[in-house]
Every structure is written in C-alpha cells, then in structure tokens.
Amino acid sequence: MSASPFFVQTTDYAHPLNVVGEHITVLASGRKTGGYEIFIQEGPEGSGPIPHTHPWDESFFVTRGEVDFSLGDDEPRTATVGTLVHVPAGAKHWFRWRQGGGTMLSITSRTGASEMFTDIDAEIAPDQPDVERLMAIAARHGLAAWAG
C-alpha cells in the first residue's frame, strides 16, 4: 500500500473513540500512513488497560498528568509530562492514570490498534463493559491479556 502525504489540523480530528472510559483520537490510521498509527489518548484517573501484549510496538509520550506504567513484570514507574515510554511488540505491559487523569500521544509500529479501538467503541458500553466480549474483540486483533 502506498501512502499519500497528508496534513491533520485540530479541526480535522475524528470524534474520540470511547474505549472503556479512555478517549482515543485517531490522528493517523494505518490506512492513511501505510504502516504505523498515531493517537491522542486521554484517560480519567484510575483508567487504563490490564496487563497485555500485542503484535505492534507502541510508544507513549505524556503531555498532561501522570501515569503509572509497568513493563514486563517490573514494578510500576511513574511517567510525568515529557516522559517517553517504549514497549516492543510482544512485551507485557499496562498503565494506569494517576490523580486527575491525563493525556499522552501514542504511536504504534504497524496497523491494527485503530481498528481494535473502533470495534471496542462500537461494541462495548463504556460504563458497564462486558469483559468477556471486550477480551474477544481484543483477541480478534492480536491482543493477549493477563488477569494479573
């Protein structure tokens, strides 16, 4: 697939996807770039995914607030504004927004995440998520999750 140049201004942003309480704005999907994806992720205090892996690299750049990240089985570390966190494909990780929530820019190394987020937004009620169905959607996109 050959990508064409594009320009995205704030007035061009798609409506944020509600992924179990987190709001994810797709800035660049794999369909647009031909190989990677870029998102704005905004989460309220206490939100964030359970430990999981997926087939794409993922990098996070914190722009507002503080977020605890755990990589592998390591103890969580707090990422503050200006912190970059990189997670290679297949590496177990999770994050949780601290007091007041926050915002980060995330970039994936290949396509897949935007389709997964879109499916979750369309199929899962954010206020009372069906966890079994949520996990089935995530698995359909290559994500594997751990309960702890």
N, C-alpha and C positions, 0 to 999 in steps of 0.2 A: 504494500500500500504506500502510495506516495502522498505525503502531506503537503499542504499549501501554507504559505505564510498567513498569519492572522494576528489580529490586534484585539485585545479584550479590555474595555473600559468598565468602570463600575456600573454604568448604565446598561451594559450588555450582560451582566451576571444573570445566570439562571436562578430561578427560585431555589432557596436552600432545601435540600432533602432532609427530612426528619428521620434520623437513624437512631431509634430508641432514645430520644431526648437530645442527641447531639445534632446540630445543624451543619450540614456539609454542602458547601457551594462548589460545584464543579467548574473550575476555571478553564481547564483543558482536558478533554477526554482523550482516550486512546484513538478514537475515530478521527479527532482533529489533528493529533500530533503524529500518529502512525507508530507510536512506541512507548510513550510514558503518559502519566496523568498528573494534574496539579489540582489541589483542593484547598479551600479555606475550611477549617474545622473549628466550630465554636461549641463549647460544652459548658453546661452548668456544673456547679460544684458537685463532686461525687460521681459524675458520669464518666464513662469510658468502658472499653471492651474488657472481657475476661481474658485470661492468658490464651494466646492463639498463635498460629503460624499461617503463612500464605505464600504462594509461589512468586511473589514480587518483592523486590527491595522496596523499602519505604524510608523516607527521611522526613523529619518533623522540625520545623523552625518556630519556636514560641515567640509570638508577637504581643500577647497580653496575658497576664496572670501567671500562675504556677501550676505545673502538672508533674505528678509522680510517674516515673517510668521504671519498669523492671524489664531487664533484658536477660533472656535465658532464665536461670533460677536465682539470679542475683537479687540482693535486697534492693528495694526501690531507691532511686535517686531523684531529687527534685530538679526539674528543668525550669529555669526562670527566663524572663524576656531576653532574647538574644541567643538562647541555647539551641544548638542543632543536635538532634538525636538521629542516628542512622541505624536501621535494622535490616540486615541482609535477608534475602529470600530464605524461607525455611527456619528462621530464628524465632524461638518462642519469645513473646513479649506481651505486655499490657501497659495501660496507662490509666490514671485517674486524676481528674481535675481537682485542684485544691480550692481553698476558700475563695468564693466569688466567681469561680469558673474562669474561662479564658478563651484564647484564640491561638491557633497555630496554622501555618502553611504546611501542607504535606504534599510530597511528591513520590509517586511510585515509578518503578523502573520499567513497567510494562502495563498493558491494558488489563482490565478485569475489575478493579476496585469500583470504578464508576458504575458499572453495570450491577454489581452487587449492592451498592448503596441505593441505586434506583429501585431495584427489586425490593429491598427492605422497606424503603419509603412507601412503596405501593402496596405491599402485602402485610405489613406488621403495624399494629396500633402502638404508637409510641408510649402511651400512658399505661397500657396493660399488655405488654408484649407476650405472644405465645412463644415461649422459649424453644420448644421443640420445632416449631415451624421456622423460627429465626435461624436455628442451627442447620436446618435442612437447606435453607436459602444460602447460607454461608458455605456449606459443604459443596453445593452445586457450583460455586465459584472458586473452589480450591482451598478454602479456609478450613483449618482444623483447630478445634478448641479444646481446652482442658478446664476442668471444674476448679482446679486449684493450682 
